[in-house]
Amino acid sequence: MSGAWRIVREAVRFDRTQLQIARGIRFAVGVGVPLFVGIATGHLVDGLAISVGAGLVGLTDSGSPYRRRVPAMLLAAAGAAVSTFVGELTGGYDVIAVALLTLWCFGAGMFIAISLPAYFVALMSPLAMTLVASYPGDARRSFEHGALVFAGGVLSIVLVLVLWRAHAHLPERAAIAKLYRALAAWVRGLHDADDRVPVLRALNGAREAIDAAEGRLAVPSPAGEAFRVLVDEADQIHLDVIALRNARERIETWDAGLAVRAFAPGRAAGADALAAVADALEACRWRADADSIRSRLDVSVDALGEELERRSAAGDVDHADELEAVLHRTASIRAELRSAVDLATSWQGEGTPPEDPVRHKRSRRPELGVHPPWPILRANLTRRSSAFRHAVRLSVTIALAGTIYRVFDLPRGYWVPLTVLFVLRPDYGSTFTRGLQRYVGTALGAVLATLIAAALNPGPYALAALATLVAVAIFAFLYANYALFTVSMTAWIIFLVALGGIPESATAIDRLLDTTIGATLTLALYALWPTWERSTLPDTTAALIEADRAYVHSLFESWFDRHACDSEAVRSARARARVARTNAEASVQRALFEPTGDQVGFGTADATGLLASLRRLADGALALEAHFEEDRPSAAPEEARMIARELDTALAELASAMRHRQPPADLPPLRETQQALAWRVGGETPLAEETDRIVNSIVVAAHILGRSTSPLSEVMTSTTAR
């Protein structure tokens, strides 16, 4: 299938799951009420300002939990208010207005380094500035309008708090809960291979549910990433339990009683943990005793350790070696189960997961645990950053758009830069998809609004009613289809401008012309300066692994030898890893939208799962950094030096395998070394807990990489399913 046809197909695709009528009605109240009140009281301009503020801030509603959702919308409201004040005050000075808008757009473009929702919030500021720049005013009037825009934003926030939206992740939660239920039933029985069929079906169903919700041409959300963590953990548990079952069968040949004693408690605890995760996803709340589950898992591992010590003391070397291998496999399963339980206790699929959903203990250092945006933005102020390149591209395009409409004095020419803001995205596919949708949507919206106005000849109240009606469609179609969103937005602006006495027909024609200029300019500049991501995705991911490797290496070296690697070197390595993570995540997002044929080998879904595992590695490393700074151990045991060397070797192998598009070679015995370290320093110490988390993330990453780069992976999967 050609790239052009894929863009056309994506442009006309309508995502029914993202149609949000209730959301449209809710925000239309915030848009419409100020218009009617303004008309009734004779303060139409004030009503328009509040309505526009409510509309802009309403567009930033991400549906995340209140603790994230409200602050983001407040920031959008404040940004729109300040931008309204500055835009009106400087709108009469062409050079200053274009320069400020260019600066505003560069700043907004940098927020893509944090996330797409953050970028969308930041984008409201240049949008507001562009809208009001054609209507300059004095300082007092500009301040009043800015305050009214902020009031409109607060109105949208109030509507969010009063009317809570319906849950949007029910299909994913149900599919993953089914997977964990199937795993729990299989672990409890664990008789033969045929019992795995429900697990395999549930595993495929869970992956399909996430793909359906996220889409192959959609940006992976934080919730989608957390769901993938749960699925990847379940996949790894499934494989480890198979290996453990084989080991149990061997043990039964020389001690049937031991097989029962050693495996029964752990099997019951594991099944209960899996069932508890499933229950949390189904009920949207954690109802089990997490401490009891963790304790039972620890007891099962400790029992195997005691049996191993008895065998070793008795001189039963052969059986002791076999038990040692079983012990390490059991410890690996325990780590995977604890990871799933940690995620399920902190997040049950409702809203957006926390920054570190797989951690049940936060770092005492806020800057390590919360991941504030400012260090991320500073770290991305470099030409190597994809966020920086997007910010430059956006600001240059906006500068040209603003210059064109002011030099040629285009009527309502602010729609030229507005179109750039709506169309331009960091990736090729979505930019051209939105360009096509904007062309079609603008034409249809202009014609539709003009025909309605000509047929009805509406007065002020009728225009306000029409604006409110199309506002419902704006918010309802925002995520379902961008072309329909554009149709609605076009009609809405035409009706609002008509309230000011400008003929609808003139507005429609001018806006159609200006939008055509803006879209053509955007697509032309992007065609001259495109970004292709799929070809570089493995290298970008490998660069992240190498950066994480350097960070972990410097972290341990700062403990082992302060003179060899000081705290400044650790901070520098952490900053480089942060840039690499931003680049990798942005690369995956852009690759998802690129028009391409069917992909073979390492794909974007695999990259998303790999990034999720590496994020958990980074969380463990950040916690270790805080531990070393606050309570640095006096001396490093040999096991710590050994785990540091093995982590360095394992990450180097993963990076090499990623760059060469091949499965990784055998990794060092990370689990065995980590267990030895835990026994040496204590299993509940931060050093033991965080290295356990890091090792588990590397094992899962190796599993994902081996599965995705093996040429036989698809054949093996389909054969096993049959």
C-alpha positions in Angstrom: 0.0 0.0 0.0 1.5 3.4 -1.0 2.3 6.1 1.6 -0.1 8.5 -0.1 -3.0 6.1 0.1 -2.2 5.4 3.8 -2.4 9.1 4.5 -5.8 9.3 2.7 -7.1 6.3 4.6 -6.0 7.7 7.9 -7.6 11.1 7.1 -11.0 9.5 6.5 -10.8 7.0 9.4 -13.5 7.5 12.1 -12.6 6.1 15.5 -16.0 5.4 17.1 -14.4 4.6 20.4 -13.2 8.2 20.6 -16.6 9.8 19.8 -17.4 11.7 23.0 -20.9 13.2 22.8 -21.2 13.7 26.6 -17.9 15.6 26.6 -19.1 17.8 23.7 -22.3 18.7 25.6 -20.4 19.5 28.8 -17.9 21.9 27.2 -20.6 23.4 24.9 -22.2 24.6 28.1 -19.1 26.5 28.9 -18.9 27.9 25.4 -22.5 28.8 24.9 -23.7 30.2 28.3 -21.3 33.2 28.2 -22.5 34.1 24.7 -26.2 34.2 25.7 -25.3 36.1 28.9 -23.2 38.6 27.0 -26.0 39.2 24.5 -28.6 39.5 27.2 -26.6 42.0 29.2 -25.2 44.0 26.3 -21.6 42.8 27.0 -21.2 40.7 23.8 -17.4 41.2 23.6 -16.9 40.1 27.2 -19.1 37.1 26.6 -17.0 36.2 23.5 -13.8 36.5 25.5 -15.1 34.1 28.1 -16.5 31.7 25.5 -13.1 31.6 23.6 -11.3 31.0 26.9 -13.6 28.1 27.8 -13.2 26.6 24.3 -9.4 26.8 24.3 -9.0 25.3 27.8 -11.6 22.7 27.2 -9.5 21.4 24.3 -6.7 20.6 26.8 -8.9 18.2 28.9 -6.9 15.0 28.7 -9.3 12.9 30.9 -6.5 12.2 33.3 -7.1 12.1 37.1 -7.9 15.3 38.9 -4.4 15.8 40.4 -2.9 16.0 36.9 -5.9 17.2 34.9 -6.8 20.4 36.8 -3.3 21.8 37.1 -2.7 21.2 33.4 -5.9 23.1 32.5 -5.1 25.9 35.0 -1.7 26.3 33.2 -3.5 26.4 29.9 -5.9 29.0 31.2 -3.1 31.2 32.6 -1.1 30.8 29.4 -4.1 31.8 27.2 -4.8 34.8 29.5 -1.2 36.1 29.4 -1.0 35.5 25.7 -4.3 37.4 25.2 -2.9 40.4 27.1 0.4 40.4 25.2 -1.2 39.7 21.8 -3.7 42.5 22.0 -1.1 44.9 23.4 1.5 44.3 20.7 -0.9 43.3 17.8 -0.6 46.8 16.2 3.2 46.5 15.7 3.9 44.0 13.0 7.6 43.2 13.7 7.1 42.9 17.4 3.9 40.8 17.0 5.6 38.3 14.6 8.7 38.1 16.8 6.8 37.4 20.0 4.6 34.8 18.2 7.7 33.1 16.9 9.2 33.0 20.4 5.9 31.7 21.9 5.8 28.9 19.3 9.4 27.9 20.0 8.6 27.6 23.7 5.5 25.6 23.0 7.3 23.4 20.6 9.8 22.4 23.2 7.1 20.9 25.4 6.9 18.0 23.0 9.9 16.7 24.9 7.6 16.1 27.9 4.6 14.6 26.2 2.0 15.3 23.6 -0.6 16.3 26.2 1.9 18.8 27.6 2.6 20.1 24.1 -1.1 20.5 23.5 -1.5 22.5 26.7 1.4 24.8 25.8 0.0 25.2 22.3 -3.0 27.1 23.7 -0.8 30.1 24.4 0.3 30.9 20.8 -3.2 30.0 19.6 -4.7 32.7 21.9 -2.0 35.2 20.9 -2.8 34.5 17.2 -6.5 34.9 17.6 -6.3 38.3 19.3 -3.4 39.9 17.5 -5.6 41.3 14.8 -7.6 43.2 17.4 -5.1 45.4 19.2 -6.0 47.4 22.2 -4.6 49.5 25.0 -3.2 48.0 28.2 -6.4 48.2 30.3 -8.6 46.7 27.6 -6.0 43.9 26.9 -5.8 43.2 30.7 -9.6 42.9 31.0 -9.8 40.5 28.0 -7.0 38.4 29.4 -8.8 38.1 32.7 -12.0 37.2 30.9 -10.2 34.5 28.9 -8.9 33.1 32.2 -12.4 33.2 33.7 -13.6 31.1 30.7 -10.8 28.6 31.3 -11.9 28.3 35.0 -15.4 27.7 33.8 -14.2 24.7 31.8 -12.4 23.4 34.8 -15.5 23.7 36.9 -17.4 21.7 34.4 -14.8 19.0 34.5 -15.0 18.8 38.3 -18.7 18.7 38.4 -19.3 16.3 35.6 -16.8 13.4 35.7 -16.3 11.7 32.4 -17.0 8.0 31.8 -14.1 5.5 32.0 -12.2 5.1 28.7 -10.1 2.0 29.4 -12.7 -0.7 30.0 -11.8 -2.9 27.0 -8.1 -3.0 27.9 -8.8 -3.6 31.6 -11.1 -6.5 30.8 -8.7 -8.1 28.4 -5.7 -7.9 30.7 -7.8 -9.1 33.7 -8.8 -12.1 31.6 -5.2 -12.8 30.9 -4.3 -12.7 34.6 -7.3 -14.8 35.5 -6.2 -17.4 32.9 -2.6 -17.3 34.2 -3.9 -17.8 37.8 -6.0 -20.8 36.8 -3.1 -22.3 34.8 -0.7 -21.8 37.7 -3.0 -23.4 40.2 -3.5 -26.5 37.9 -0.2 -26.7 36.0 -0.8 -30.2 34.6 0.0 -30.3 30.9 0.7 -28.1 27.9 -2.9 -28.1 26.7 -3.8 -26.1 29.7 -1.9 -23.2 28.2 -4.3 -22.7 25.4 -6.5 -20.2 27.4 -3.4 -18.4 28.4 -2.2 -18.0 24.9 -5.6 -16.9 23.7 -5.9 -14.4 26.5 -2.4 -13.1 25.8 -3.2 -12.5 22.2 -6.5 -10.9 23.2 -4.8 -8.5 25.6 -2.3 -7.4 23.0 -5.1 -6.9 20.4 -7.1 -4.9 22.9 -4.2 -2.5 23.5 -3.5 -2.2 19.8 -7.2 -1.4 19.2 -7.3 1.2 21.9 -3.9 2.8 21.1 -3.9 2.1 17.4 -0.9 1.4 15.2 -1.1 5.0 14.0 -1.7 6.5 17.4 0.6 7.9 20.0 1.1 5.5 23.0 -0.6 7.0 26.1 0.8 6.6 29.6 -2.1 4.3 30.3 -1.3 2.3 27.2 2.3 2.0 28.2 1.3 0.8 31.7 -1.1 -1.8 30.2 1.8 -3.0 28.0 3.9 -3.4 31.2 1.3 -5.7 32.7 1.0 -7.7 29.5 4.8 -8.1 29.1 5.1 -9.1 32.8 2.4 -11.8 32.2 4.2 -13.0 29.1 7.5 -13.4 31.0 5.7 -15.1 33.9 4.2 -17.5 31.5 7.6 -18.5 30.0 9.3 -18.7 33.4 6.6 -20.9 34.8 7.0 -23.3 31.9 10.7 -23.6 32.6 9.9 -24.0 36.3 7.4 -26.8 35.6 10.0 -28.6 33.6 12.4 -28.3 36.5 9.8 -29.7 38.9 9.3 -32.7 36.7 13.0 -33.4 36.9 13.0 -33.0 40.7 10.1 -35.4 41.0 12.3 -38.2 39.6 14.6 -38.1 42.6 12.4 -36.6 45.4 8.6 -36.4 44.8 8.0 -35.1 48.3 10.4 -32.3 47.8 8.7 -31.3 44.6 5.4 -30.9 46.5 6.9 -29.1 49.5 9.1 -26.8 47.4 6.6 -25.8 44.8 3.1 -25.9 46.3 3.4 -22.8 48.6 4.9 -20.7 45.8 2.4 -21.9 43.3 -0.5 -20.9 45.5 1.0 -17.5 46.4 1.7 -16.8 42.7 -1.9 -17.8 41.7 -3.3 -15.6 44.4 -1.1 -12.7 43.2 -2.2 -13.1 39.6 -5.9 -13.3 40.7 -5.5 -10.2 42.9 -4.2 -8.2 39.9 -7.1 -9.4 37.8 -9.5 -8.4 40.5 -8.0 -4.9 40.8 -8.4 -4.3 37.1 -12.0 -5.5 37.1 -13.0 -3.6 40.2 -10.9 -0.5 39.6 -9.6 -0.8 43.1 -7.1 -2.9 45.0 -8.8 -5.2 47.4 -6.2 -7.8 48.4 -3.5 -7.7 51.1 -0.5 -6.7 49.1 1.9 -7.1 52.1 0.6 -10.6 52.6 1.1 -11.5 49.0 4.7 -10.2 49.0 5.4 -12.0 52.2 4.1 -15.3 50.9 6.2 -14.9 47.7 9.2 -14.3 49.9 8.5 -17.3 52.1 8.3 -19.6 49.0 11.7 -18.4 47.8 13.2 -18.6 51.3 12.0 -22.2 51.7 13.8 -23.2 48.5 16.9 -21.4 49.8 16.8 -23.3 53.1 16.4 -26.6 51.2 19.4 -25.7 49.0 21.5 -25.0 52.1 20.6 -28.4 53.6 21.5 -30.2 50.3 24.8 -28.3 50.1 25.6 -29.1 53.7 24.9 -32.8 53.1 27.3 -32.8 50.1 24.5 -33.5 47.6 26.2 -31.4 45.0 24.3 -32.5 41.9 20.9 -32.0 43.4 22.1 -28.8 45.1 23.1 -27.3 41.7 19.7 -28.2 40.2 17.9 -26.6 43.2 20.0 -23.5 42.8 18.8 -23.1 39.2 15.2 -23.6 40.4 15.8 -21.0 43.1 17.0 -18.4 40.7 14.0 -19.1 38.4 11.6 -18.8 41.3 13.2 -15.5 42.4 12.7 -14.2 38.8 9.0 -15.1 38.9 8.7 -13.5 42.3 10.2 -10.3 40.9 7.8 -10.3 38.0 4.8 -11.0 40.2 5.9 -8.2 42.6 6.2 -5.8 39.7 2.7 -6.6 38.6 1.3 -6.3 42.1 3.2 -3.0 42.6 1.6 -1.6 39.4 -1.9 -2.9 40.3 -1.8 -1.5 43.9 -0.9 2.0 42.6 -3.0 2.0 39.5 -6.0 -0.1 38.5 -6.5 1.1 34.9 -8.4 4.2 35.9 -7.2 7.5 34.3 -3.5 8.1 33.7 -1.0 6.0 35.7 1.5 7.8 38.0 5.0 8.7 36.7 6.5 5.6 38.3 3.5 3.1 38.4 5.7 0.0 39.1 7.2 1.5 42.2 5.6 1.2 45.6 8.2 3.3 47.3 9.0 6.8 46.1 12.4 8.4 46.4 12.7 10.9 49.2 14.3 13.3 46.7 11.4 15.1 44.8 13.6 15.8 41.8 14.4 12.1 41.4 10.9 10.8 42.1 8.6 13.3 40.4 10.5 14.0 37.2 9.7 17.8 36.9 9.5 19.3 33.4 12.2 22.0 33.6 15.3 19.7 33.7 13.8 17.8 30.7 13.3 21.0 28.8 16.8 22.2 29.6 18.3 18.9 28.7 16.6 19.1 25.3 18.0 22.5 24.3 20.4 21.0 21.9 20.4 20.3 18.2 20.6 16.6 18.9 17.1 16.7 20.4 14.1 15.9 18.2 12.0 18.2 20.4 14.4 21.1 19.7 14.2 20.4 15.9 10.4 20.4 16.0 10.4 23.7 18.0 12.7 25.3 15.4 10.6 24.0 12.5 7.4 25.3 14.2 8.8 28.7 15.0 10.3 29.2 11.5 7.0 28.2 9.8 5.0 30.5 12.1 7.4 33.4 11.4 6.8 33.0 7.6 3.1 32.6 8.1 2.8 35.7 10.3 5.0 37.7 7.9 2.9 36.7 4.8 -0.5 37.7 6.2 0.8 41.0 7.6 2.9 42.0 4.6 0.0 41.2 2.2 -2.6 42.5 4.6 -4.9 39.5 4.2 -8.4 39.9 5.5 -8.6 37.8 8.7 -5.1 36.6 7.8 -4.5 35.3 11.3 -5.9 32.0 10.0 -2.7 31.5 8.1 -0.6 31.0 11.4 -3.5 29.4 13.1 -3.6 26.7 10.4 0.2 26.1 10.9 -0.4 25.6 14.6 -3.3 23.1 13.9 -1.5 21.2 11.2 2.2 21.0 12.0 3.3 18.0 14.0 6.7 16.5 14.8 6.1 13.6 12.4 5.5 13.3 8.6 2.4 11.1 8.7 0.2 13.1 11.0 1.3 16.4 9.5 0.2 15.4 6.0 -2.9 13.6 7.4 -3.9 16.7 9.3 -3.1 18.9 6.2 -5.5 16.9 4.1 -8.2 16.8 6.8 -7.8 20.6 7.3 -8.2 21.3 3.6 -11.4 19.2 3.4 -12.7 20.2 6.8 -12.3 23.9 6.2 -14.0 23.8 2.8 -17.0 21.8 4.1 -17.2 23.9 7.3 -17.2 27.2 5.3 -19.8 26.0 2.8 -22.0 24.6 5.6 -21.9 27.7 7.8 -22.5 29.9 4.8 -25.5 27.9 3.6 -27.0 27.8 7.1 -26.5 31.6 7.5 -28.0 32.3 4.1 -31.0 30.1 4.7 -31.8 31.3 8.3 -30.5 34.8 8.3 -29.9 34.4 12.1 -30.0 37.1 14.7 -27.6 37.3 17.7 -29.4 34.6 19.8 -29.7 32.3 16.8 -26.0 32.8 16.1 -25.2 32.0 19.7 -27.3 28.9 19.5 -25.6 27.8 16.3 -22.2 28.4 17.9 -23.1 26.3 20.9 -24.5 23.5 18.7 -21.3 23.2 16.7 -19.2 23.5 19.9 -20.8 20.1 20.9 -19.4 18.7 17.6 -15.9 20.3 18.2 -15.3 18.4 21.5 -17.2 15.3 20.4 -15.1 14.8 17.2 -11.8 16.0 18.6 -10.2 12.6 18.9 -12.6 10.7 16.6 -11.8 12.4 13.3 -9.8 15.6 12.8 -11.6 16.5 9.5 -15.0 16.6 11.3 -13.4 18.5 14.2 -12.1 21.0 11.6 -15.6 21.3 10.0 -17.0 22.1 13.4 -14.2 24.5 14.3 -14.6 26.4 11.0 -18.4 26.8 11.5 -17.9 27.8 15.1 -15.4 30.6 14.3 -17.6 31.8 11.4 -20.7 32.1 13.7 -18.6 33.8 16.5 -17.2 36.4 14.0 -20.8 36.9 12.6 -21.8 38.0 16.1 -19.5 40.9 15.6 -21.4 42.0 12.5 -19.0 40.6 9.8 -20.9 38.8 6.9 -20.7 35.0 7.1 -20.0 34.6 3.4 -17.0 37.0 3.5 -15.6 35.2 6.6 -16.0 31.8 5.0 -14.2 32.8 1.7 -11.4 34.6 3.6 -10.9 31.7 6.0 -10.8 29.2 3.2 -8.2 31.2 1.3 -6.1 31.8 4.5 -6.3 28.1 5.5 -5.2 27.0 2.1 -2.1 29.3 2.3 -1.3 28.1 5.8 -1.7 24.4 5.0 0.3 24.7 1.8 3.1 26.5 3.6 3.2 23.9 6.3 3.2 20.9 4.0 5.8 22.5 1.7 8.2 23.3 4.5 7.8 19.9 6.0 8.4 18.2 2.6 11.6 20.2 2.4 12.6 19.3 5.9 11.0 15.9 6.7 11.8 13.5 9.5 11.7 9.7 8.9 11.7 7.6 12.0 11.2 4.0 11.2 14.6 3.6 9.6 16.3 5.1 12.6 14.1 3.6 15.4 16.4 0.7 16.3 19.4 3.0 16.4 17.5 5.6 18.5 16.4 2.8 20.9 20.0 1.5 21.1 21.2 5.0 21.9 18.8 5.0 24.9 20.1 1.7 26.1 23.7 2.9 25.8 22.8 6.1 27.6 21.2 4.1 30.4 24.2 1.9 30.5 26.5 4.9 30.9 24.2 6.3 33.7 24.2 3.0 35.6 27.9 2.6 35.2 28.7 6.1 36.5 26.3 5.6 39.3 28.1 2.5 40.6 31.5 4.0 39.9 30.6 7.0 42.0 30.1 4.6 44.9 33.1 2.4 44.3 35.5 5.2 43.6 34.6 8.9 44.2 37.7 10.1 42.5 37.0 8.1 39.3 33.4 9.4 38.9 32.0 12.2 41.0 28.4 13.4 41.5 28.7 15.9 38.7 29.6 13.0 36.3 26.5 11.1 37.5 24.3 14.2 36.9 25.8 14.6 33.4 25.1 11.0 32.5 21.6 11.3 33.9 21.0 14.4 31.7 22.3 12.5 28.6 20.0 9.6 29.4 17.1 12.0 29.7 17.7 13.4 26.2 18.1 9.9 24.8 14.8 8.8 26.4 13.0 11.9 25.0 14.4 11.1 21.6 13.5 7.5 21.7 9.9 8.1 22.9 9.4 10.8 20.3 10.9 8.5 17.6 8.3 5.8 18.5 5.5 8.3 18.3 6.6 9.6 14.9 7.1 6.2 13.5 3.6 5.2 14.5 2.2 7.8 12.2 4.5 7.3 9.2 2.9 5.9 6.0 4.6 2.6 5.4 4.0 -1.0 4.3 3.6 -3.9 6.7 6.4 -3.9 9.1 8.6 -7.0 9.7 10.9 -7.4 12.6 11.3 -4.8 15.4 8.0 -2.8 15.4 6.6 0.2 17.3 4.6 -2.0 19.7 7.9 -3.8 20.6 9.6 -0.5 21.0 6.9 0.7 23.3 7.2 -2.3 25.5 11.0 -2.0 25.5 10.8 1.7 26.5 8.5 0.8 29.3 11.0 -1.7 30.7 13.8 0.7 30.3 11.8 3.3 32.2 11.6 1.0 35.1 15.3 0.5 34.9 15.7 4.3 35.1 13.4 4.5 38.1 15.5 1.9 39.9 18.7 3.8 39.0 17.2 7.1 40.2 16.3 5.6 43.5 19.8 4.1 43.8 21.2 7.6 43.1 19.1 9.0 45.9 20.2 6.2 48.3 23.9 6.7 47.5 23.7 10.4 48.1 21.7 10.2 51.3 22.9 7.0 52.9 26.0 5.9 51.0 27.2 2.4 52.1 30.7 2.5 53.6 32.1 -0.3 51.5 31.0 -2.1 48.4 30.9 -5.9 48.7 32.3 -8.0 45.9 28.7 -9.0 44.9 28.0 -5.3 44.2 31.0 -4.9 42.0 30.0 -8.1 40.2 26.4 -7.0 39.6 27.7 -3.7 38.3 30.0 -5.4 35.8 27.2 -7.8 34.7 24.7 -4.9 34.3 27.2 -3.1 32.1 27.8 -6.2 30.0 24.1 -7.0 29.7 23.1 -3.5 28.6 26.0 -3.4 26.1 24.7 -6.7 24.6 21.2 -5.3 24.4 22.4 -2.2 22.7 24.5 -4.2 20.2 21.6 -6.5 19.4 19.3 -3.6 18.9 21.7 -1.9 16.5 22.3 -5.1 14.5 18.6 -6.0 14.5 19.3 -9.5 16.0 18.3 -11.4 19.1 20.7 -10.7 22.1 23.2 -13.3 23.0 23.1 -15.0 26.4 23.2 -12.5 29.2 25.4 -12.8 32.3 23.7 -14.6 35.3 22.1 -11.4 36.6 19.5 -13.0 38.7 22.0 -15.3 40.5 24.3 -12.4 41.2 21.5 -10.1 42.4 20.3 -12.8 44.8 23.8 -13.2 46.2 23.9 -9.5 46.7 20.5 -9.5 48.4 21.6 -12.3 50.8 24.8 -10.3 51.5 23.2 -6.9 52.3 19.6 -7.9 53.2 16.7 -8.4 50.9 14.8 -5.3 52.2 17.6 -2.8 51.7 17.3 -0.2 48.9 20.4 -1.7 47.2 18.8 -5.1 47.0 15.3 -3.8 46.0 16.4 -1.5 43.3 19.0 -3.9 41.8 16.2 -6.4 41.7 14.0 -4.0 39.8 16.8 -3.1 37.4 17.6 -6.8 36.7 14.0 -7.6 36.2 13.6 -4.8 33.7 16.7 -6.0 31.7 15.4 -9.6 31.6 12.0 -8.4 30.3 13.7 -6.1 27.8 15.8 -9.0 26.5 12.7 -11.1 26.2 11.0 -8.4 24.1 14.0 -7.8 22.0 14.6 -11.5 21.4 10.9 -12.1 20.5 10.8 -9.1 18.1 14.1 -9.6 16.2 14.0 -13.4 15.8 13.0 -14.3 12.2 11.1 -17.3 13.6 9.2 -15.5 16.2 5.9 -15.1 14.3 6.0 -18.7 13.1 6.7 -20.0 16.6 3.9 -17.9 18.1 1.3 -19.1 15.5 2.4 -22.7 15.9 2.1 -22.6 19.6 -1.3 -21.0 19.5 -2.5 -23.8 17.2 
